[in-house]
Amino acid sequence: MSKYHLAQVNIGRVRAPLEDPRMAGFVNRLEDLNALADASPGFVWRLQTPAGNATYLRPYEHDDRILINMSVWENFEALKHYVYRTAHAELLRHRNEWFEMFSGSYLALWWVPVGHRPGVDEATKRLAHLERNGPTQFAFNFKSVFPPDEDFQRTIDWSAFQPCPAT
């Protein structure tokens, strides 16, 4: 059994407020997609408020149109299957209807100790690191996956991240 799980974050800038009819195709599918993730093999945890999703959390104070999605999976294969081999893939094909093209890094993956729940602060730091440095052990993407590295994990100061607001 692995000592690490895979965390993922993805962000997107919505084209309109969530209440706007233009966002209905996204908003109306959110509950079903979250339920699908929750029931997927290898799923561990996802960031959510008491409402059951994370759409009311804003990761960047300077841009209230950026939404965040974050989850933890047992391994890379489980996450990849959910993202590309379930109904979630259909949502990806239509994302440009609801989200603007993003100029920077909008997705990051990283390994966390089993039981760790990353917070928004940690996620935004991982995204920024990926944007500045490209894929590394600290943050990578689907194209450049790094296996968990015990020596690297020991160098991380986990207390430098603010705790998850929605655990």
Secondary structure, 3 states (H helix, E strand, C coil): CCCEEEEEEEEEEECCCCCCHHHHHHHHHHHHHHHHHHHCCCEEEECCCCCCCCCCCCCCCCCCCEEEEEEEECCHHHHHHHHHHCCHHHHHHCHHHHECCCCCCCEEEEEEECCCCCCHHHHHHHHHHHHHHCCCCCCECCCCCCCCCHHHHHHCCHHHCCCCCCC
